[in-house]
Amino acid sequence: MFKKLAEVSLTTLIAIGAIIVLAAIIIAVSHKKQRWSAKMLASGALSIALSFILSCIRLYRMPTGGSVTLGSMLPLMLFAIAYGTTPGLLAGLAYGLLQYLQGGWWLNVWQFIFDYILAFALLGLAGIAHNKDEKMMYLSIPFAALCRAVCAILAGLMWAQDSIANGDALVIGSTTYSSSLLYSMVYNGVYIIPDMLICLLLAFIVGKQILKIMKSGIQK
């Protein structure tokens, strides 16, 4: 086991260290602001697990990463809406790590941070609808998805620029792009926008019921 650990690259160790530090910061902040009950921990674990399972149901898969799933972002967003932004950020961070372990890859540390740490952690920003009118849920979901999209676009921009440097063409379908930014925006929009729309549809169908179940154990 120790031999395998010794073979881990410095880049990997730095990224893992970044995850640990970010998790410690979120936990420290949330500990001061909110008490983690057994109900909250159970809801968080269940939300992460459900999002992970739904992420495996791919309706469409992009060639170099990213998929349209059966609303995999929604359980994490609903958890954030029920318990607040900070717990949502932590749940998203844990989910991002699971996504990487599922078969992720990286070009450099910054691309890893944007693609697997920030992109999924920021789904917790759906927590802006916490303790707000239920209609805010339908605004917080696209907002959190947009934050994820920005991170994915920045990560994709790094990949696109590296591809151009290696002489590779930026192609989506039958269209070739000369702008790495435009390429990244189109590429990530192709799967994140449909995924967000599916989340909105499912939220409209079952979102309120799930929130009531989650909030039923919150002490006021």
N, C-alpha and C positions, 0 to 999 in steps of 0.2 A: 504493500500500500504506500509506504513512504517513498519507494522508488518511483511510483507513478506520480506522486505529488511533486517530486523533484523535477519531473519532466514537464510540469505545467509552465507555460511561458510567462514572462514578466507582465505582458499585456493582460493576460487572464487574471493574474494575481492583483493587478492594479484595479481592474474592473470589479472583481469580487470585493476588494477593500472598499471601493466607492459605494457598493450596495450596502455593505455593513454600516458604513459611516452614515449614509442617508437614512437607513432604517433606525439607527440609534438616535439621530436627531428628531425624526418623526415621533418615535416612542417617547422621547424626553418631553417634547412639546405637548403631545397628547396626554401624557400623565399629569401634567399641570392643569390642563383645561378640562379633562373629562375622565371619569372613572370607567375602567373597562370591566363590565359585568360579565358573568358567565353567558348570559343571553347574547351579549354583543360579540363576544369571542366566537360563540357557536355560529352566529349569523355571518360573521366575517369569513370563517373557515368554509362554511357552506357556500357562500357567494363565490369565493375563489375557486372552489372545486367545481361548481356549476359552470362558471365562466370557462374554466379549463376544458370541461367536457364539451360544451357548446363550440369551443374553438376547434375541436376535432371534427365537427360536422361542417365540412367545407362545401359550400354551394358552388364556389368558383375559386380556383387557386392561381395566383399570379406566378409567372415563370421564375422570378428571382426573389420571392418572399412576399407575404401578404395574401390574405384570403377574405372572401366574402363568407361569413359564417352565419349560423342561426342565432344571431343576436348575442354573441359571446360577451360583448361589453356591458350588456344590460344588468346582470346580477351585481357587478361591482358598482355600477352607477346607482342602483337602487339601495345598496348598502350605504353608500356615501350620503344619499338623500335621507336615509333613515337615521343615521348616526352622526353625520357631520363630515366636513371636508378632511380634517386631519386623519381620522380613522380610515376614510376612503383612500387617502394617499398611501397609507401603509398597506392596505389590502391590495391596491393596484401595484405597489412595488413588489409584493410577494408574488403576485400573478405574473408580472414581467419576468421575474427570475424563472418561474415555471415554464414560461414560453421559451426562454433561452434554452433551458434544459431539454425541452421537447425536440430540439433540433435546430436551434438558432445558430447564426454565424455572425462574424463581424469583420469589418475592414480595419478599423482602428478603435482605440478606446472611446473617442468622442462619438463615433457612429454607434457603438454599443450603448453608450449612455443615453443617446437620443432615442434609439430604437427599442431598447428593452427596459430601461429604468424610467426615464422621464415620460415616454409615450404612454405607458400603462399606468404609472403612478398618477399622472394628471387626469386620468379618468375619475379620480377622487374629487375633482373640482365640481363634479355634479352635485356635491354637497352644498353648493350655494343655495340649493332649494330646501335645505334642512330647516324644519320648522316654518316653512313658508307655505303659501297656498298651494294646493295640489297641482294647479295649473302650471306652477313654476317647474314642475318635473319635465314638462314638454319643452321648456327652454333650456334647462340645465343639461339635458341629454345631448343636443347638438352642440352646446358650448363645450362640454367635455370632449366630445368627439373631434371638434375643431382643434382643441389644444393637442390632442393626440396626433391629428393630421399635421400640425405645424412641426412637431418633433419628427414625424416620419418623413416629411418633406426635407428637413435639414439633413437627416441621415441619408436619404436618397440622393441628395445633392452631392454629398461626399462620394458616394458610390459612383454617381454619374461622372463626376470630374475625374475620378480615378480611371474609369473606363475610357474616357476621351484621351487621357494621358497615355493609355496603353494602345490607342489606335482603334478601339472598339466603337461601333456605331450604337447610338441610343435609339432603339426601335421598340415601339409598342404596336403590336399588330402589323399593319403594313405601312405605318407612319414612322419616318425617321426624324428625330429632333436634333437641332443644332444647339439649342439652349439647354444646359443641364438643369437649370431651375424649372423651366417649363416642363421638361421631361419628368422631373421628380413630382411636380404638382399633378400632372395628368396621371402618372403611374399610381401614385398613392390615392388620388381621388377616385380612381376606377373601383377600388375595393372598399375604401373607408366610407364613402358616401352611401353606397348601397347597404353596408353594414349598419350605418347610423339610422337609415330609413327603416330597416328591419327592427332595430331597437325601439324606435318610436312607435311602430305598429304594435309590437309586443307589449310595450309600456301602456299603450291605449287599451289593450285587451286585458292584461293581467297585472299591470303595474300597481294600481291602487290597492288591489287585494294583497299583493306581496308586501307592500309597504305597511299595511295594517297589521299583518302577521309579525313583521320585524319590529314595529313600534309598540306592539302589545306588551313587551317586556321592559320598556324603557321607563325608568323611575323619573317622576316629575317633581 
